[in-house]
Amino acid sequence: MDTIVLLTLTGLGLAALYFLVASGLSLVFGLADVLNFAHGLFLGVGAYATWWAAGNLPGAGGDGFGFLLAVAFGVAAGTLVAVLVELVLIRPLYSRTIEQVLVTVGLSLAGVALLQATWGADARPFPRPDWTRQVTGVLGAQVPNGGLLLIIAAVVVLGAILAFLRWTRYGLVIRAGVENREMVTALGIDVRKAFTLVFAIGGAAAALAGALGGVYFGTVSPGQGGSLLIFAFIVVVIGGMGSVVGSAYAAVAVGLLQQFVNYYGTSGLGDICVVALLAVVLLLRPQGIAGKVATA
Amino acid sequence: MEPILEVENLSVRIAGLHILQGVSFTVAPTGVTVLLGRNGVGKTTTLRAIVGLTPRGGEVRGAIRMGAQSLLARPTHRLVRGGLGYVPEDRCVFAGLTVAENLRLAERRGTTPAYDKVYALFPELDRRGRQRAGSLSGGQQQMLAIGRVLLNDNRLLLVDEPTKGLAPKVVTEVAEVLERVAESVPVLLVEQNLAVVRRLARGAVVLAAGQVAWAGDAQRLLLETALTKSLLGVGSAEGHAPAASGGPAGGKDGH
């Protein structure tokens, strides 16, 4: 029983990480039709900026309020990079899908190379509060606190995004834009501002995933964003392009499937099962769990 | 009277198809001007070109002016904020949003939305505020699409086939609403239902194969059965202009 609980909670921790990356990716694709392969870069920037801030930013550190400040710095850095990417690189290329793919793939490769050139290719130990290294007993299972932190953060982010979509003017514009972007402009709304906003939200969530992923894995490396991005894309497709709630369901399914199959089968079999799940969803429900809506 | 809109030598090419080929006409500053023609002649393309919704990669040439202002190459949201209201073909309400949210989306900062006017015209929208727009009937969706545009002041309304696919009773209701709306703002209307055209239109522009085939008084056009039949393929006593087998513009008029 305790093994099941442990696998479930660590699987949910992994799901939380996927969700944090996939939620922004999904909104960006749903609203702006941009397949952003550079999204992993925002995660990398968030992770490295948090790591850098913990050691160098006055007041920041690896514990207590200092750690919060470091994470806030990392999230701000990821958000800023996401906004700049949208304004400078993506905006001139809306409706030019091939060019977008080329630019974002190129940017993701260049971003990893830049992180490597600056801080080296090796994984670096990530500064984290002591309590995140410890475990908490849940129904007899000893669950790492780092995973629980990710779950809590993902639930908070999910609630915040849904509240934003439900209760704010820009949230309304985004929900409408995911349905019919052209009609939003035909009501006199400059939908490009909403594009920038969803990039900012996506960048912030991915950067938070980078910071908390560093806590979860204990290290940070330049390629971390890219490897998580693959599963985030799978989550987005399974959940439905543009659906934050769909991404949450899909992330849970993918995280749990991976964790259980890797444990009870052989290592790596979980990844294959995730790809099989993607294939099944594409065959049976190509629009994903939730279809193309910004909320469930 | 100076026209509210002047379209001059408008040509639109989309995906290699020359859909509009030098279209020129004007829209009167009052009442309803109707854009007629068989399916596929470029009526919707004309409206979309005026409001700046030609697909990316499409080529638009010519001149479109509202008063002294050139509309060509201006972004759609600016044209709409400048007083060009657009009610698209097939309504295009946001199905996942409630009726109230669809209306709220059309609100603009710095102006007071005319909910009183909209609810006076469409009391049903007030009652169904919390209902998802996707669950409304076709007629209710059409009223929402028109109501959404009427929340703000407009200098000209572009309305694309508002009675398409609606029951006869609802067609009458929509025509009544447009008649009332046209008392305060000029309307450029694309319409296939000749009974509605007869009721509403003062001026008429008939497109054929991407060009203006006839322009003048709408009532005179409808009185001349032979002319109506030659231009629209239907007698003026009949209800709808029929679908064409496809002209040089090619394809469905839905660009």
Boltz contact constraints between the chains, C-beta under 6 A:
constraints:
  - contact:
      token1: [A, 95]
      token2: [B, 56]
      max_distance: 6.0
  - contact:
      token1: [A, 172]
      token2: [B, 101]
      max_distance: 6.0
  - contact:
      token1: [A, 172]
      token2: [B, 105]
      max_distance: 6.0
  - contact:
      token1: [A, 176]
      token2: [B, 94]
      max_distance: 6.0
  - contact:
      token1: [A, 176]
      token2: [B, 105]
      max_distance: 6.0
  - contact:
      token1: [A, 179]
      token2: [B, 94]
      max_distance: 6.0
  - contact:
      token1: [A, 179]
      token2: [B, 96]
      max_distance: 6.0
  - contact:
      token1: [A, 180]
      token2: [B, 92]
      max_distance: 6.0
  - contact:
      token1: [A, 183]
      token2: [B, 92]
      max_distance: 6.0
  - contact:
      token1: [A, 185]
      token2: [B, 76]
      max_distance: 6.0
  - contact:
      token1: [A, 185]
      token2: [B, 77]
      max_distance: 6.0
  - contact:
      token1: [A, 186]
      token2: [B, 76]
      max_distance: 6.0
  - contact:
      token1: [A, 186]
      token2: [B, 86]
      max_distance: 6.0
  - contact:
      token1: [A, 187]
      token2: [B, 105]
      max_distance: 6.0
  - contact:
      token1: [A, 187]
      token2: [B, 106]
      max_distance: 6.0
  - contact:
      token1: [A, 188]
      token2: [B, 77]
      max_distance: 6.0
  - contact:
      token1: [A, 188]
      token2: [B, 80]
      max_distance: 6.0
  - contact:
      token1: [A, 188]
      token2: [B, 81]
      max_distance: 6.0
  - contact:
      token1: [A, 189]
      token2: [B, 77]
      max_distance: 6.0
  - contact:
      token1: [A, 190]
      token2: [B, 77]
      max_distance: 6.0
  - contact:
      token1: [A, 293]
      token2: [B, 96]
      max_distance: 6.0
